[in-house]
Amino acid sequence: MTPVLELNSASFAYRGQTAPVVEDISFAVEPGHSLALVGESGAGKTTLLRLLLGLARATSGTVRFDGDELKPRDREQMRRFRRSVQCVFQDPYSSLDPRRRVGSIVSAPLRSLGIDSRSTAGPKVTDALERVGLPADAAERYPHEFSGGQRQRIAIARATVCDPRVLLADEPVSALDVTTRVKVVDLLHELKQKQGLTLVMVSHDLSVVASLCERTAVLERGRIVEQGETGQVLGAPAHPYTRRLVESVPRLPA
Ligand SMILES: Nc1ncnc2c1ncn2[C@@H]1O[C@H](COP(=O)(O)OP(=O)(O)OP(=O)(O)O)[C@@H](O)[C@H]1O
C-alpha cells in the first residue's frame, strides 16, 4: 500500500543556520496506522511535524503525500492535502480564536476548503461536535465557556470536520490534567477505530504513545536512533538513548 505520508532522507536547517535540526530522516506512515515521534525536548519532533504539514520545506531529501512529492506551491495538491491531513496542537487555550463562536471555529476548514458555506456547514459541525462528545448547542458558545479538555475536543472537532484521513497531533494531551487526558486519549482511540483515522503524534508521555500508536520513532538530537513496533521499541529498546527515555518515566513505588 502506498504510504499516505513519507519522509525520505529528509533534513532541515532553520534559515541562517548551517547545522540541520533534523537530519536524514526516513519513515513511512501507512493508511490507517499510527506513528509516534518521541525524544527529549529539542530533539526535533515539532520540526518533523512542520515538514509533514508542508509548513517547512526539507533542505534535502523529500516529503511525500500519497506517493507524490509534497510541493507547497502546488495549489491543487495542497488543497487535496489540506482536506486529507489536519492537525491539533498542544495548547487548547491559544489555538482557538476567543472572539469566534465554536460553530464558526469548527466550520473553518469546511469554508476555507470551499466544501461548505457558513449556511450549509451546520449539519457537519453538529456531527463533528457529537463525535467528540460535545452537545450541538456548543456551536453557539465561545471557547472561554469551556474547560481545557473540552477546548481540546473543539480543536479535534475542527480538525476532523472535513473527514481527513490523517491527524497530525503535537502533544495533544500534555496541557490537560490526568483524568481529562485519559478521556481525550480515549476519544483519539475511538476516532482511529471508527473512522480509520491515521495518526502521527508527538508526545512526551510514553504511556499515551503506547496506548495510541502502533509504531514509534525515537529521535535524538535530530536523528532517528530507533523505530519499529511500539511494543518492541518501548518494551525492549535496542538503543541506549531509548532505554534512557523509558527508564526516565517516573513509576509509583511498589
Ligand atoms: N524557528 C526556529 N529557528 C531556529 N531554531 C529553531 C526554531 N524552532 C526550533 N528551533 C530549534 O530546533 C531544534 C528542534 O526543535 P523542535 O521544536 O523541533 O524540538 P522538539 O523535539 O519538538 O522539542 P519540544 O519537545 O521541546 O517541543 C531545537 O534546537 C530548537 O531550538
The ligand as a Gaussian input file, in Angstrom:
#p B3LYP/6-31G(d) Opt

LIG

0 1
 N       12.204000      28.977000      14.423000
 C       13.352000      28.422000      14.794000
 N       14.522000      28.964000      14.453000
 C       15.699000      28.408000      14.823000
 N       15.808000      27.254000      15.529000
 C       14.664000      26.653000      15.896000
 C       13.377000      27.194000      15.559000
 N       12.431000      26.352000      16.054000
 C       13.096000      25.359000      16.677000
 N       14.427000      25.534000      16.584000
 C       15.458000      24.620000      17.128000
 O       15.311000      23.366000      16.501000
 C       15.568000      22.297000      17.413000
 C       14.399000      21.338000      17.399000
 O       13.236000      21.991000      17.900000
 P       11.814000      21.296000      17.934000
 O       10.838000      22.316000      18.456000
 O       11.531000      20.669000      16.631000
 O       12.061000      20.169000      19.036000
 P       11.030000      19.305000      19.856000
 O       11.599000      17.936000      19.916000
 O        9.659000      19.447000      19.283000
 O       11.088000      19.983000      21.289000
 P        9.937000      20.152000      22.408000
 O        9.629000      18.767000      22.870000
 O       10.596000      20.984000      23.461000
 O        8.784000      20.845000      21.748000
 C       15.809000      22.958000      18.765000
 O       17.195000      23.009000      18.974000
 C       15.245000      24.344000      18.610000
 O       15.947000      25.258000      19.405000

